Amino acid sequence: MEDPAAPGSGNPPANGYGNGNGNGGGKGKPAAPKGRETFRSQRRESEGSVDCPTLEFEYGDTDGHAAELSELYSYTEHLEFTTNRRCFEEDFKTQVQGKEWLELEEDAQKAYVMGLLDRLEVVSRERRLKVARAVLYLAQGTFGECDSEVDVLHWSRYNCFLLYQMGTFSAFLELLHMEIDNSQACSSALRKPAISIADSTELRVLLSVMYLMVENIRLERETDSYGWRTARETFRTELSFSMHNEEPFALLLFSMVTKFCSGLAPHFPIKKVLLLLWKVVMFTLGGFEQLQALKVQKREELGLPPLAEDSIQVVKSMRAASPPSYTLDLGESQLAPPPSKLRGRRGSRRQLLTKQDSLDIYNERDLFKTEEPATEEEEESAGDGERTLDGELDLLEQDPLVPPPPSQAPLSAERVAFPKGLPWTPKVRQKDIEHFLEMSRNKFIGFTLGQDTDTLVGLPRPIHESVKTLKQHKYISIADVQIKNEEELEKCPMSLGEEVVPETPCEILYQGMLYSLPQYMIALLKILLAAAPTSKAKTDSINILADVLPEEMPITVLQSMKLGIDVNRHKEIIVKSISALLLLLLKHFKLNHIYQFEYVSQHLVFANCIPLILKFFNQNILSYITAKNSISVLDYPCCTIQDLPELTTESLEAGDNNQFCWRNLFSCINLLRLLNKLTKWKHSRTMMLVVFKSAPILKRALKVKQAMLQLYVLKLLKIQTKYLGRQWRKSNMKTMSAIYQKVRHRMNDDWAYGNDIDARPWDFQAEECTLRANIEAFNSRRYDRPQDSEFSPVDNCLQSVLGQRLDLPEDFHYSYELWLEREVFSQPICWEELLQNH
């Protein structure tokens, strides 16, 4: 019987999946010459990743301190370092005679800073900018008096603490408000056909000073004095809470993002805004390590058992899987069933199965046998049945997760080399135990007992043992407790009373973001889309290059190359800041309250965040991660110390000597974590991954030899395997085995077989609608405080109601007689009709 997706059949692969060369895979038949050449070219392209070494990448909140500071500036701005220095030296000479800044005593330095802040309060915009540049030079470390990069970073940090203690941040915050409300600058930018960095000079200076202060003060070091530690906590409090009846600082930056995306302020330096917003959220709410500590503390407060492991440490100890080897086992040909049997089993059903990869001869192989290189003839005979367009990742050629003890002899080639242990402790939800008992009771007794998980009467002994094992691994999350409490508050609002909500920085930020949160999320995703390397330039897309394009466009090849590197670097930094910001917000809101997390998640999903991230990964991720979009001699603080050498085409092409680009790998991991957050336990969203054909896109990302990135890719593949069909699972046994080895096990989770009742697709819409109703009920109960609440007491006494004093506007007293004439005397009253109605 002819295979519907076989070569030459004329039928496309089922559900639009295929291996990209038009033949849908095949079953070991000799491919046409064109197909063989296509396969060879694809294999050669994929084999470029074989030489990719394991990336020595340590995931954290941020990159190194110097790297984070250097990313604030574009290479187009490097001439402004000299301008800042000149403005400072001109002002300093008029105030201090015969000394340099580093020679002054601390009191003299404070006195000079106070004078700078006084001179900042002038009407002249030009003079104000010069003083602001002098302050920026101080925040940049007074590099004119330093001999090394270490000195620049040291004095930058010292000066930032000094500036904060003298009230510089508050003064610059007032100036920032003025610049945001500067309608003249906005209208001028709107009239221009092309916007450059000259249109945002004042804003860039202000935001740079504020960013340097936040980043330097945020950084904790053991050598910090008591005064610096106190200043850090005070600064964190000022940024977290509403001071002087003003909104938290993060909300002001969010409003700048939305104003930029709406087109009302196209001159805003959006990269600096996003970097500052990310660092402010991290500083006020806490990074990943603080999140873990908060999680442990909250579980203890709720009376939940402690966490079995620290997820950060577990991921750090994991080892990356090997890239594709493109070799065949010597015993494969004996293990593989003949093509006739394969065809007989699946010929009529292939069009019903989701087909992504071609059926290869690994279906029934011993997954743990030692692989040996095959001859060139064997590789060619494998043809289309061996690899797909992007290559099947051999995830089994890896070191054991736990190294063997030294005394143990190495395993022989014939023995099975199982890993010594799985990295994660298995987890079981309460729902899983209830579902298991419901099925068991229906099978052995014929009726169920609802949510009762203790009564085991009538069930056989193995079921008792199974329930005992499930309960041993039962995991109750903070979200489960919060959902249960919310249900009780909805059922019994009067008896339970009003909920006491602690005023944490996270809670205050959510309250401030609540009513404009959809606009914030849409704006961030619009910018992310514009910065994605896979996005094509469109006339209606927002211009994110306003703070990187020079006034005069390049005229030489060298200038064009430099600007091209600068633009790519600019986009990479924007992606990095948005991905980290969204991940931090989701994680903190989830810890604060699950429905705050779900509210943000839903708006991200509604704004097409899932296809946007998949579109981002639909590129050569290995090339993106190893991109060299940097010019080291122009990076801060190097460019402030050394005389800039003459740039050449070779020096620009060389880039840096790093094995990979830290920010790009950081961005990719953040986006994968974000995708996991959005889709975890949400079957409707998991189906979106399937509909958008994310499996081949995600599998390509497995070429990157970095354990954390591979882990989150495998998690995303795991949740959709039950929807991809049996054929996909059989064709991707190596990936399935890698999922088993690296991803946490959920007992009773039928992810590898697709028999789970949750895989039935008829109630996906209802699931999302129910979640939305719960979110709206939570927000309404906690944050809407209407005066005429249905639970407020009602006054039924006529005299009491008529005797209440109403506050009327002042102008009402002057028009009282007219109101009486119009509303009372001129209106005929039909008393008979009134009596009949009552």
C-alpha positions in Angstrom: 0.0 0.0 0.0 1.4 3.4 -0.9 2.5 5.6 1.9 0.7 9.0 1.7 3.8 10.8 2.7 6.4 8.6 0.9 8.7 10.0 -1.8 7.0 10.3 -5.2 3.5 9.8 -3.8 2.6 13.4 -4.4 1.0 13.7 -1.0 2.4 16.2 1.6 3.2 15.0 5.1 0.3 14.9 7.5 -0.5 18.1 9.4 2.0 20.0 7.4 5.0 18.4 9.0 7.9 17.1 7.0 11.6 17.1 6.9 11.9 20.1 4.7 13.1 18.5 1.5 9.7 17.7 0.0 9.8 14.0 0.4 8.3 13.7 3.9 11.0 11.3 5.2 10.6 7.9 3.5 11.3 4.5 4.9 14.8 3.7 3.9 14.0 3.6 0.2 16.7 5.0 -2.1 16.1 8.7 -2.4 16.1 10.6 -5.7 19.4 12.2 -6.5 18.0 15.6 -5.8 16.7 14.5 -2.4 20.1 12.9 -1.6 22.0 16.0 -2.5 19.5 18.0 -0.3 20.1 15.7 2.6 23.8 15.9 2.2 23.8 19.7 2.2 21.5 19.7 5.2 23.8 17.3 7.0 26.8 19.4 6.2 25.1 22.5 7.4 24.1 20.8 10.7 27.5 19.2 11.1 28.8 22.7 11.6 27.4 22.5 15.1 29.3 19.2 15.9 32.4 21.2 16.7 30.6 23.4 19.1 32.2 22.9 22.5 30.4 23.0 25.8 29.7 26.6 26.6 31.2 27.6 29.9 28.2 29.8 30.8 27.1 30.7 34.3 23.6 31.9 34.5 22.9 34.7 36.9 20.9 37.9 37.4 23.3 40.0 35.3 26.6 39.8 33.4 29.8 41.2 34.9 29.7 44.7 36.4 31.8 46.3 33.6 29.8 44.6 30.9 26.5 45.9 32.3 27.8 49.4 32.5 29.3 49.3 28.9 25.9 48.2 27.4 24.4 51.4 28.5 26.2 53.3 25.8 26.1 52.8 22.1 29.2 53.2 20.0 27.7 56.3 18.4 27.9 58.0 21.8 31.7 57.5 22.4 32.5 61.1 21.5 30.2 62.3 24.3 32.7 61.0 26.9 35.0 63.8 25.9 32.2 66.3 26.1 31.2 65.3 29.6 34.8 65.6 30.7 35.2 69.1 29.2 31.9 70.3 30.9 33.1 69.0 34.3 36.6 70.5 34.0 35.3 73.9 33.0 32.9 74.0 35.9 35.4 72.5 38.4 38.1 75.1 37.6 35.7 77.9 38.5 34.9 76.3 41.9 38.2 74.7 43.0 41.6 76.0 42.3 44.8 74.0 41.9 43.4 70.6 42.7 41.8 67.6 41.0 38.7 65.8 42.1 40.5 62.8 43.5 42.7 65.1 45.6 39.8 66.6 47.5 38.7 65.6 50.9 35.3 64.0 51.2 33.7 67.2 52.7 35.1 69.3 49.8 33.7 66.8 47.3 30.3 67.0 49.0 30.4 70.8 48.9 31.2 70.8 45.2 28.3 68.4 44.5 25.9 70.6 46.4 27.1 73.5 44.3 26.5 71.4 41.1 22.9 70.6 42.2 22.3 74.3 42.9 23.6 75.3 39.4 21.3 72.5 38.0 18.2 74.6 38.9 18.6 77.3 36.2 16.2 78.3 33.5 18.6 78.0 30.6 18.3 74.6 29.1 21.8 74.8 27.7 23.4 75.6 31.0 21.4 72.9 32.7 22.6 70.3 30.2 26.3 71.3 30.9 25.9 70.9 34.6 24.1 67.5 34.1 27.0 66.4 31.9 29.4 67.3 34.7 27.4 65.1 37.1 27.4 62.3 34.5 31.2 62.6 34.3 31.4 62.1 38.1 29.1 59.1 37.8 31.3 57.7 35.0 34.3 57.6 37.4 36.2 60.8 36.6 38.2 58.7 34.1 40.5 61.6 33.2 42.3 61.2 36.5 42.5 57.4 36.4 45.2 55.1 35.1 43.3 51.8 34.7 39.8 50.3 34.1 39.7 49.1 37.7 40.3 52.6 39.0 37.5 54.0 36.7 35.0 51.4 38.0 36.1 52.0 41.6 35.7 55.8 41.5 32.4 55.4 39.5 31.0 53.4 42.4 32.4 55.8 45.0 31.1 58.9 43.2 27.6 57.3 42.7 27.2 56.7 46.5 28.4 60.3 47.1 25.9 61.7 44.6 23.1 59.7 46.1 23.9 60.9 49.6 23.7 64.5 48.4 20.3 64.1 46.9 21.3 63.9 43.2 18.8 61.2 42.3 15.8 63.2 43.5 17.0 66.3 41.6 17.4 64.3 38.4 14.0 62.7 38.9 12.4 66.1 38.8 14.4 66.9 35.6 13.2 63.6 34.1 9.6 64.5 34.7 10.2 67.9 33.0 11.7 66.2 29.9 8.9 63.6 29.7 6.4 66.4 29.7 8.4 68.5 27.3 5.8 68.8 24.5 8.1 70.9 22.3 10.7 68.1 22.1 8.0 65.6 21.3 6.4 67.7 18.5 9.8 68.5 17.1 10.7 64.8 16.9 7.4 64.0 15.3 8.0 66.5 12.5 11.4 65.1 11.6 11.6 62.5 8.8 14.5 60.8 10.6 15.3 60.8 14.3 18.9 60.6 15.6 20.7 60.7 19.0 20.7 64.5 18.8 16.9 64.5 19.6 17.4 62.7 22.9 20.5 64.3 24.3 19.0 65.6 27.6 17.1 62.4 28.2 20.1 60.3 27.6 22.2 62.3 30.0 19.6 62.1 32.7 18.9 58.4 32.3 22.6 57.5 32.1 23.2 59.2 35.5 20.2 57.4 37.0 21.2 54.0 35.6 24.8 54.4 36.8 23.6 55.2 40.3 21.1 52.3 40.4 23.6 49.8 39.0 26.5 50.9 41.2 24.5 51.1 44.4 22.7 47.9 43.7 25.9 45.9 43.5 26.7 44.4 46.9 30.3 43.8 48.0 31.7 42.5 51.3 34.0 45.5 51.6 31.1 48.0 51.6 31.0 50.3 54.7 28.1 50.5 57.0 27.2 53.9 55.5 27.0 52.4 52.0 24.9 49.5 53.2 22.5 51.9 54.9 22.3 54.1 51.8 21.6 51.0 49.7 18.6 50.0 51.8 17.3 53.6 51.9 17.6 53.9 48.1 15.8 50.6 47.6 13.0 51.8 49.8 12.7 55.1 47.9 12.5 53.3 44.6 10.0 50.7 45.9 7.4 52.8 47.6 5.5 55.9 46.7 7.4 58.9 48.0 5.9 62.4 48.3 2.6 61.1 46.9 4.3 60.1 43.7 4.1 56.7 42.0 7.0 54.2 42.3 9.8 54.9 39.9 9.2 51.8 37.9 5.8 53.0 36.9 7.2 56.2 35.6 9.5 54.2 33.3 6.6 51.9 32.2 4.7 55.0 31.2 7.7 56.1 29.1 7.6 52.8 27.4 3.9 53.1 26.5 4.3 56.7 25.4 7.2 55.7 23.1 5.2 52.8 21.6 2.1 54.9 21.0 4.2 57.2 18.8 3.8 60.3 20.9 7.5 60.4 21.9 9.5 58.7 19.2 12.7 60.4 20.5 12.8 58.5 23.8 16.1 56.5 24.2 14.2 53.3 24.7 17.3 51.1 25.3 18.3 53.2 28.3 14.7 53.3 29.6 14.4 49.5 29.4 17.8 48.8 31.0 17.0 51.2 33.8 13.5 49.7 34.3 15.0 46.1 34.4 17.6 47.1 37.0 15.1 49.1 39.1 12.7 46.1 39.2 15.7 43.8 40.1 16.9 46.2 42.8 13.5 46.7 44.4 12.0 43.2 44.1 15.2 41.1 44.2 17.0 38.8 41.8 16.8 35.0 41.4 18.7 34.2 44.6 16.5 36.5 46.6 13.5 34.9 44.9 14.6 31.5 46.1 15.1 32.8 49.7 11.6 34.4 49.6 10.1 31.2 48.4 11.7 29.2 51.2 10.5 31.9 53.7 6.9 31.9 52.3 6.7 28.1 52.4 7.7 28.2 56.0 5.1 30.8 56.9 2.4 28.8 55.2 3.4 25.6 57.1 4.5 23.8 54.0 7.4 21.3 54.0 10.8 22.7 52.8 11.9 22.4 49.2 13.6 19.1 48.3 16.3 20.9 46.3 17.5 24.3 45.2 16.6 24.4 41.5 19.4 26.9 40.7 22.1 24.6 42.1 20.6 21.5 40.4 20.7 23.2 37.0 24.3 24.5 37.6 25.4 20.9 38.3 23.8 19.5 35.1 26.0 18.8 32.1 25.3 19.7 28.5 24.3 17.0 26.1 26.5 16.2 23.1 25.6 17.5 19.6 24.6 15.2 16.7 27.1 12.6 15.8 25.7 11.4 12.5 26.9 7.8 13.1 25.1 4.5 13.0 25.3 1.6 15.5 27.0 -1.5 14.1 24.0 -3.5 15.2 21.4 -1.1 13.9 20.6 -3.0 10.7 19.9 -6.2 12.7 17.7 -4.4 15.2 15.6 -2.4 12.7 12.5 -4.2 11.3 12.3 -4.6 7.6 10.6 -1.8 5.7 7.8 -4.1 4.6 6.7 -4.6 8.2 6.9 -1.0 8.9 4.8 -0.2 5.9 2.3 -2.9 6.8 1.8 -1.5 10.3 1.4 2.1 9.4 0.6 2.5 5.7 -3.1 3.4 6.0 -2.7 5.5 9.2 0.2 7.8 8.3 -2.1 10.6 7.1 -3.7 10.7 10.6 -0.4 11.0 12.5 1.5 14.2 13.2 4.7 13.8 11.2 7.6 16.0 11.9 10.7 13.8 11.4 11.2 11.0 9.0 11.0 7.5 10.4 14.5 6.4 11.1 16.1 3.1 12.0 16.5 4.1 15.6 13.0 3.0 16.5 13.9 -0.2 18.2 17.6 0.2 18.9 19.3 -0.2 22.3 19.5 3.4 23.3 22.5 2.8 25.6 24.8 0.9 23.3 28.1 2.4 22.5 28.1 4.1 19.1 30.9 3.5 16.6 31.6 5.4 13.4 30.1 4.0 10.3 31.5 3.9 6.8 30.6 6.6 4.2 28.5 4.1 2.3 26.5 3.3 5.4 25.9 7.0 6.0 24.7 7.6 2.5 22.4 4.6 2.6 20.8 6.0 5.6 19.7 8.9 3.4 16.5 10.6 4.2 15.6 8.1 6.8 18.5 9.1 9.1 18.2 12.8 9.7 15.8 15.6 9.2 16.5 19.2 8.0 18.0 20.3 11.2 19.5 17.0 12.4 18.4 14.6 15.1 20.3 15.6 18.3 22.1 12.7 19.8 21.3 13.5 23.5 22.6 10.2 24.8 26.3 10.7 24.2 26.7 12.5 27.4 28.5 12.0 30.7 26.5 10.6 33.6 24.8 13.2 35.7 26.6 11.9 38.8 30.2 10.9 38.2 31.1 7.4 39.3 33.2 6.9 42.4 37.0 6.6 41.7 37.0 3.0 43.0 34.5 1.8 40.4 35.9 0.2 37.3 34.7 1.7 34.0 31.8 -0.1 32.3 32.6 -2.3 29.3 31.3 -1.5 25.9 28.8 -4.4 26.0 27.3 -3.3 29.3 24.4 -0.9 29.6 25.6 2.5 30.9 22.6 3.8 32.8 23.0 7.2 34.5 23.8 7.0 38.2 20.8 9.1 39.3 18.2 11.5 38.1 18.8 15.1 39.0 15.3 16.0 40.2 13.1 14.7 43.0 9.8 13.5 41.5 6.7 15.5 42.3 3.0 14.5 42.6 0.1 16.9 42.8 -3.0 16.4 44.9 -5.0 16.3 41.6 -2.8 13.4 40.4 -3.6 11.3 43.5 -7.3 12.0 43.2 -7.3 11.1 39.5 -5.4 7.8 40.2 -7.8 6.8 43.0 -10.8 7.7 40.8 -9.6 5.4 38.0 -8.8 2.6 40.5 -12.2 2.8 42.3 -14.0 2.8 39.0 -12.1 -0.3 37.9 -12.2 -2.3 41.1 -15.3 -1.1 43.0 -17.5 0.6 40.5 -18.0 4.0 42.2 -15.9 7.0 43.3 -15.5 8.9 46.6 -14.8 12.3 45.2 -11.7 14.0 46.7 -11.3 11.4 49.4 -7.7 10.1 49.2 -7.6 8.3 52.5 -10.3 5.6 52.2 -8.7 2.6 50.4 -11.3 -0.1 51.3 -11.9 -2.6 48.6 -8.8 -1.8 46.6 -6.0 -4.4 46.1 -2.7 -4.2 48.0 -0.7 -2.9 45.0 -3.0 0.1 44.8 -2.3 0.7 48.5 1.4 0.7 47.8 1.0 3.0 44.9 -1.0 5.5 46.9 1.6 5.4 49.6 4.4 6.1 47.1 2.4 9.0 45.5 1.8 10.6 48.9 5.5 10.3 49.8 6.2 12.5 46.8 3.2 14.8 47.1 4.2 18.4 46.5 2.0 21.3 47.7 2.9 24.5 46.0 2.4 28.1 47.4 0.0 28.6 44.4 -2.2 25.7 45.6 -2.6 27.3 49.0 -3.3 30.7 47.5 -6.0 29.3 45.2 -7.6 27.4 48.1 -7.6 30.6 50.3 -9.1 32.6 47.4 -11.9 30.1 47.0 -12.7 30.3 50.7 -12.7 34.1 50.6 -15.1 34.1 47.7 -17.5 31.6 49.4 -17.5 33.2 52.9 -16.6 36.9 52.5 -18.5 38.0 55.6 -17.4 35.3 58.1 -13.7 35.4 57.1 -13.6 39.1 57.1 -11.3 41.4 55.0 -8.0 40.0 53.9 -4.9 41.6 55.3 -2.5 42.2 52.4 1.1 43.1 53.3 2.4 46.2 51.6 5.4 44.6 50.0 7.3 46.3 47.0 5.9 43.6 44.7 2.3 44.3 45.9 2.7 48.0 45.5 4.1 47.6 42.0 1.2 45.3 41.0 -1.4 47.8 42.4 0.2 50.6 40.4 0.4 48.5 37.2 -3.0 46.9 37.5 -5.2 49.1 35.3 -2.6 49.8 32.6 -1.0 46.4 32.6 -2.4 45.3 29.2 -0.8 48.4 27.6 2.5 47.8 29.3 2.7 44.2 28.1 1.7 45.1 24.6 4.3 47.8 24.5 7.1 45.5 25.7 6.2 42.9 23.2 6.1 45.4 20.3 9.6 46.5 21.1 10.7 42.9 21.5 9.3 42.2 18.0 11.1 45.1 16.5 14.4 44.0 18.1 14.1 40.4 17.2 16.7 39.4 14.5 14.1 37.4 12.6 11.8 40.5 12.2 11.6 42.1 8.8 11.6 45.9 8.5 8.0 47.2 8.1 6.8 50.7 7.6 4.3 50.4 10.5 6.8 49.0 13.0 8.2 51.3 15.7 11.6 52.8 15.3 13.9 51.5 18.2 17.1 53.0 16.7 16.5 56.6 17.7 19.2 56.5 20.3 21.8 54.8 18.1 21.6 56.5 14.7 24.1 59.4 14.3 23.1 62.8 13.0 25.1 62.2 9.8 24.8 58.8 8.2 28.0 56.9 7.4 29.7 57.6 4.1 32.5 55.0 4.2 32.5 51.2 4.3 34.2 51.3 7.7 31.6 53.7 9.2 28.8 51.5 7.8 30.3 48.4 9.3 30.7 50.1 12.7 27.1 51.3 12.6 25.9 47.9 11.6 27.6 46.3 14.6 26.2 49.1 16.8 22.7 48.5 15.6 22.8 44.7 16.1 24.3 45.2 19.5 21.6 47.7 20.3 18.9 45.2 19.4 20.5 42.4 21.4 20.6 44.6 24.5 17.0 45.5 24.1 16.0 41.8 23.8 18.2 41.0 26.9 16.5 43.7 29.0 12.9 42.9 28.0 13.3 39.1 28.4 14.9 39.5 31.9 12.3 42.1 32.9 9.3 39.9 32.0 10.8 36.8 33.6 11.4 38.7 36.9 7.9 40.2 36.9 6.3 36.8 36.3 8.4 35.1 39.0 7.8 37.8 41.6 4.1 38.0 40.9 3.7 34.3 41.1 5.3 34.2 44.5 3.2 37.2 45.7 -0.1 35.7 44.5 -0.8 33.2 41.8 -3.6 35.3 40.2 -1.3 38.3 39.8 1.0 36.0 37.8 -2.0 34.6 35.8 -3.2 38.1 35.0 0.2 39.1 33.5 0.5 35.7 31.8 -3.0 36.0 30.1 -2.2 39.5 28.7 1.1 38.2 27.4 -0.7 35.3 25.7 -3.4 37.6 24.3 -0.7 39.8 22.9 0.8 36.9 21.0 3.8 36.4 23.2 4.0 32.6 22.4 4.3 32.9 18.6 6.6 35.9 19.1 9.1 33.8 21.1 8.8 31.0 18.6 9.5 33.4 15.8 12.6 34.6 17.7 13.9 31.0 17.9 13.1 30.3 14.2 16.7 31.2 13.3 20.1 29.7 13.6 20.3 30.0 17.3 24.0 28.8 17.4 25.0 31.7 15.2 23.0 34.1 17.3 24.6 33.0 20.5 28.1 33.1 19.0 27.6 36.5 17.3 30.4 39.0 17.6 28.5 42.3 17.6 31.0 44.2 19.8 34.0 46.4 19.4 36.1 45.9 22.6 38.2 49.1 22.2 35.0 51.2 22.2 33.4 49.5 25.2 33.3 51.4 28.5 35.5 51.8 30.5 38.2 50.7 28.1 37.5 53.6 25.7 37.9 56.2 28.5 41.5 55.0 29.4 43.2 54.1 26.2 43.7 56.2 23.1 41.4 54.8 20.5 43.4 52.9 17.8 42.5 53.4 14.2 39.7 51.1 13.4 40.1 48.8 10.4 37.8 46.4 8.6 39.8 43.4 10.1 39.5 44.7 13.7 35.8 45.2 13.3 35.2 41.7 11.8 37.3 40.1 14.5 35.1 41.2 17.4 36.1 39.9 20.8 37.8 36.6 21.7 34.9 35.2 23.7 33.5 31.8 23.0 30.0 33.1 22.9 28.0 36.3 23.5 26.8 36.3 27.1 23.8 38.5 26.6 22.5 36.5 23.7 22.7 33.2 25.5 21.2 34.9 28.6 18.3 36.2 26.4 17.6 32.8 24.9 17.4 31.1 28.3 15.1 33.9 29.6 12.8 33.6 26.6 12.6 29.8 27.0 11.9 30.2 30.7 9.2 32.7 29.9 7.6 30.3 27.4 7.7 27.6 30.1 6.0 29.9 32.6 3.2 30.7 30.1 2.5 27.1 29.1 3.0 25.1 32.2 -0.2 23.2 33.2 -2.1 25.2 30.5 -3.3 22.7 27.9 -4.8 25.3 25.7 -1.5 27.1 25.5 0.4 23.9 25.0 -1.8 23.3 21.9 -0.6 26.7 20.6 2.9 25.3 20.7 1.7 22.4 18.6 -0.3 24.5 16.2 2.6 26.8 15.6 4.8 23.7 14.9 7.3 24.6 17.6 8.8 21.1 17.9 11.3 21.5 15.0 12.1 25.0 16.0 12.9 24.0 19.6 14.8 20.9 18.5 17.2 23.2 16.5 18.0 25.0 19.7 19.3 21.7 21.2 22.4 22.1 19.1 23.7 24.6 21.6 25.8 22.7 24.2 24.6 24.5 27.3 22.8 22.5 30.0 20.3 25.1 31.2 19.2 26.1 27.7 18.8 22.4 26.8 16.8 21.7 29.9 14.1 24.4 29.2 13.9 23.3 25.5 13.3 19.7 26.7 10.7 20.9 29.1 8.8 22.6 26.3 9.1 19.4 24.1 7.9 17.2 27.0 4.6 19.0 27.5 3.6 18.7 23.9 4.7 15.1 23.2 1.3 13.7 24.0 -0.2 16.0 21.3 2.4 15.3 18.6 1.3 11.7 18.0 2.9 8.3 18.3 4.8 8.7 15.0 6.7 11.8 16.2 7.6 10.0 19.5 8.9 7.0 17.6 11.0 9.2 15.3 12.5 11.1 18.2 13.5 8.5 20.7 16.8 10.2 21.5 15.0 13.4 22.4 12.5 11.4 24.5 15.4 9.7 26.3 17.0 13.1 27.0 13.7 14.3 28.4 13.6 11.3 30.7 17.2 12.0 31.9 17.1 15.8 32.4 13.5 16.9 33.1 11.7 16.4 36.5 9.4 13.3 36.6 5.8 13.7 37.5 4.4 10.4 38.7 1.3 9.4 36.7 2.2 11.9 34.0 1.6 10.0 30.8 3.7 12.4 28.8 5.5 9.7 26.8 2.4 7.7 25.7 -0.3 10.3 25.2 -3.1 8.5 27.1 -3.7 11.4 29.6 -7.2 12.5 29.9 -6.0 16.1 29.8 -4.9 15.6 26.2 -8.5 15.6 25.1 -9.0 18.9 23.3 -12.6 19.8 23.8 -12.5 22.0 26.9 -9.5 24.3 26.1 -11.6 27.4 25.6 -13.5 26.8 28.8 -10.2 26.4 30.7 -9.0 29.8 29.7 -12.4 31.5 30.3 -12.6 29.9 33.8 -9.1 31.2 34.6 -10.0 34.7 33.4 -13.2 34.7 35.6 -11.1 33.7 38.6 -8.6 36.5 37.9 -11.3 39.1 37.5 -12.9 38.0 40.8 -9.6 38.2 42.6 -8.8 41.7 41.2 -12.3 42.9 42.0 -12.4 41.6 45.5 -8.9 42.8 46.5 -8.5 46.1 44.5 -11.9 47.4 43.7 -13.3 49.3 46.7 -16.7 50.7 45.6 -18.6 52.8 48.1 -22.0 51.1 47.4 -20.7 47.6 48.0 -23.4 45.0 48.3 -22.1 44.2 51.8 -22.3 47.8 53.0 -25.1 48.5 55.6 -28.3 50.0 54.2 -30.2 52.9 56.0 -34.0 52.2 55.8 -35.1 55.1 58.0 -36.7 57.9 55.9 -35.9 60.7 58.4 -32.3 59.6 58.7 -31.8 59.5 54.9 -33.5 62.9 54.4 -31.5 64.4 57.2 -28.1 63.4 55.8 -25.9 66.4 54.8 -24.7 66.3 51.2 -21.7 68.2 50.0 -22.8 70.3 47.0 -20.6 72.2 44.7 -20.2 76.0 45.3 -21.9 77.0 42.0 -25.0 75.0 42.9 -25.9 77.7 45.5 -26.0 80.4 42.8 -28.2 78.3 40.4 -30.4 76.7 43.1 -33.5 78.6 42.1 -33.1 77.8 38.4 -32.6 74.2 39.3 -35.9 74.2 41.4 -37.7 75.8 38.5 -36.4 73.4 35.9 -36.4 70.1 37.8 -39.4 70.6 40.2 -41.9 73.3 39.4 -41.9 72.9 35.6 -42.3 69.1 35.8 -45.9 68.0 35.9 -46.5 65.2 38.5 -49.3 62.7 37.8 -50.2 61.6 41.3 -52.8 59.1 40.1 -50.3 57.2 37.9 -47.8 57.3 40.7 -50.3 55.7 43.1 -51.4 53.1 40.6 -47.8 52.0 40.0 -47.3 51.4 43.7 
